[in-house]
Amino acid sequence: MNLLGHLHGIFVSQGGVPKLPITECSIDNLGIVADKQQNPKYHGGPERAICILDLDILLKLQEEGHPISPGSTGENLLISGCNLSIGEKISVGDVELEIVSAASPCYKIADSFIDGNFNRFSDKLNPGDTRWYCRVLNGGDIKISSAVDNL
């Protein structure tokens, strides 16, 4: 395994955004045990169990003037040091994840963007500047500062 980075944030909600920070959690094949989604048609399930965002993307968007903050766009994990793409497998602490798709932007995260332009988060329009959906290969417990590694 090659060390990529670290886990900087874990976020959950009872449905909707923003997701609020917690310091540790348990993850199973459907995601963070304490996390809920308002609309399971578009969020959650085995192929969208965990939503991750790279800290570098969040900082880039803040530098552009967007009012985005950790958890405001519905991500579950905020990680650093990664160049993520579909098919990549990573571990976060003891948890193993596979990136399966870019998370399509939604109007419900508009408050995190200048003039509500949530499409700034579109992987199609801005490749790589997005959140990623992951499938859980192996669940477990994680906590803030867990290492993020390639599998």
C-alpha positions as CSV (number, residue, x, y, z in Angstrom):
1,M,0.0,0.0,0.0
2,N,1.1,3.6,-0.7
3,L,0.2,6.3,1.8
4,L,-2.0,8.8,0.0
5,G,-3.1,11.1,2.8
6,H,-5.3,11.4,5.9
7,L,-9.0,11.6,6.9
8,H,-9.8,15.2,7.9
9,G,-13.5,14.9,8.4
10,I,-16.4,12.5,8.9
11,F,-19.9,13.9,8.3
12,V,-23.5,12.6,8.9
13,S,-27.0,13.9,9.0
14,Q,-30.5,12.5,9.5
15,G,-31.1,13.4,5.8
16,G,-30.1,16.4,3.8
17,V,-27.3,19.0,4.0
18,P,-25.3,20.1,5.7
19,K,-23.9,17.0,7.2
20,L,-22.4,17.6,10.6
21,P,-19.0,16.5,11.9
22,I,-18.4,13.5,14.1
23,T,-15.0,12.2,15.2
24,E,-15.4,8.5,14.6
25,C,-17.9,6.1,13.1
26,S,-18.7,2.5,12.0
27,I,-19.1,1.8,8.3
28,D,-21.0,-1.2,6.8
29,N,-21.9,-2.0,3.2
30,L,-24.6,0.7,3.2
31,G,-22.3,3.5,4.5
32,I,-21.8,5.2,7.8
33,V,-24.2,3.5,10.3
34,A,-25.3,6.9,11.8
35,D,-26.0,8.6,8.4
36,K,-29.3,8.9,6.7
37,Q,-30.4,10.1,3.3
38,Q,-33.7,11.9,2.4
39,N,-34.0,10.5,-1.1
40,P,-32.8,6.9,-1.5
41,K,-33.6,7.1,-5.2
42,Y,-30.5,9.3,-5.7
43,H,-28.5,8.8,-2.5
44,G,-27.2,5.8,-0.5
45,G,-27.4,2.2,-1.3
46,P,-24.5,-0.2,-2.0
47,E,-23.1,1.7,-5.0
48,R,-23.3,5.1,-3.3
49,A,-22.6,4.0,0.3
50,I,-20.0,6.7,1.0
51,C,-19.5,10.1,-0.6
52,I,-15.9,11.5,-0.4
53,L,-14.4,14.8,-1.2
54,D,-10.7,15.7,-1.4
55,L,-9.7,18.6,0.8
56,D,-7.7,20.1,-2.1
57,I,-10.9,20.5,-4.1
58,L,-12.7,22.1,-1.2
59,L,-9.8,24.6,-0.7
60,K,-9.7,25.3,-4.4
61,L,-13.4,26.1,-4.5
62,Q,-13.0,28.3,-1.4
63,E,-10.2,30.2,-3.1
64,E,-12.6,30.8,-6.0
65,G,-14.9,32.5,-3.5
66,H,-17.5,29.7,-3.1
67,P,-19.0,29.6,0.4
68,I,-18.4,25.8,0.6
69,S,-17.4,24.3,3.9
70,P,-16.7,20.8,5.2
71,G,-20.0,18.8,5.1
72,S,-22.0,21.5,3.3
73,T,-22.2,19.5,0.1
74,G,-23.2,16.2,1.7
75,E,-19.9,14.4,1.7
76,N,-19.3,11.7,4.3
77,L,-15.5,11.8,4.3
78,L,-13.1,14.7,3.7
79,I,-9.7,13.3,2.8
80,S,-6.4,14.8,1.6
81,G,-3.6,13.8,-0.6
82,C,-5.6,11.9,-3.2
83,N,-6.0,12.0,-7.0
84,L,-9.2,10.0,-7.2
85,S,-10.8,8.3,-10.1
86,I,-13.4,5.6,-10.9
87,G,-12.1,2.1,-10.2
88,E,-9.5,3.2,-7.6
89,K,-9.5,1.3,-4.4
90,I,-8.5,3.0,-1.1
91,S,-8.4,2.2,2.5
92,V,-9.4,4.6,5.2
93,G,-8.2,3.1,8.5
94,D,-9.5,-0.4,8.4
95,V,-12.3,0.4,5.9
96,E,-11.8,-0.5,2.2
97,L,-13.6,1.5,-0.5
98,E,-13.9,1.4,-4.3
99,I,-14.7,4.6,-6.2
100,V,-17.6,3.8,-8.5
101,S,-18.8,7.1,-9.9
102,A,-18.7,10.9,-9.6
103,A,-21.5,12.3,-7.5
104,S,-23.8,14.3,-9.6
105,P,-24.3,17.8,-8.3
106,C,-27.8,18.7,-7.0
107,Y,-29.7,21.9,-6.4
108,K,-29.8,21.1,-2.6
109,I,-26.1,22.0,-2.4
110,A,-26.5,25.4,-4.2
111,D,-25.8,27.4,-1.0
112,S,-22.2,26.2,-1.2
113,F,-21.6,27.9,-4.5
114,I,-21.4,31.5,-5.8
115,D,-24.8,32.4,-7.3
116,G,-26.0,28.9,-6.5
117,N,-24.0,27.5,-9.4
118,F,-23.9,23.9,-8.0
119,N,-22.8,22.7,-11.5
120,R,-19.3,23.9,-10.6
121,F,-19.1,20.5,-8.9
122,S,-19.9,18.6,-12.2
123,D,-17.2,16.2,-13.2
124,K,-18.4,16.5,-16.8
125,L,-17.9,20.3,-16.8
126,N,-14.9,20.4,-14.5
127,P,-13.2,17.0,-14.5
128,G,-12.0,15.9,-11.1
129,D,-13.6,18.8,-9.2
130,T,-16.3,16.7,-7.7
131,R,-17.3,14.4,-4.9
132,W,-17.0,10.6,-5.5
133,Y,-19.4,7.8,-4.6
134,C,-17.8,4.6,-3.2
135,R,-18.8,1.1,-2.6
136,V,-17.7,-0.5,0.7
137,L,-15.5,-3.5,0.1
138,N,-14.8,-4.1,3.8
139,G,-16.5,-2.2,6.6
140,G,-15.1,-1.3,10.0
141,D,-14.4,1.7,12.3
142,I,-12.6,4.9,11.4
143,K,-11.7,8.1,13.2
144,I,-10.4,11.5,12.3
145,S,-6.7,11.3,11.2
146,S,-7.0,7.8,9.9
147,A,-4.5,7.1,7.1
148,V,-5.8,6.9,3.5
149,D,-3.9,4.4,1.4
150,N,-4.1,2.8,-2.0
151,L,-5.1,-0.8,-2.1
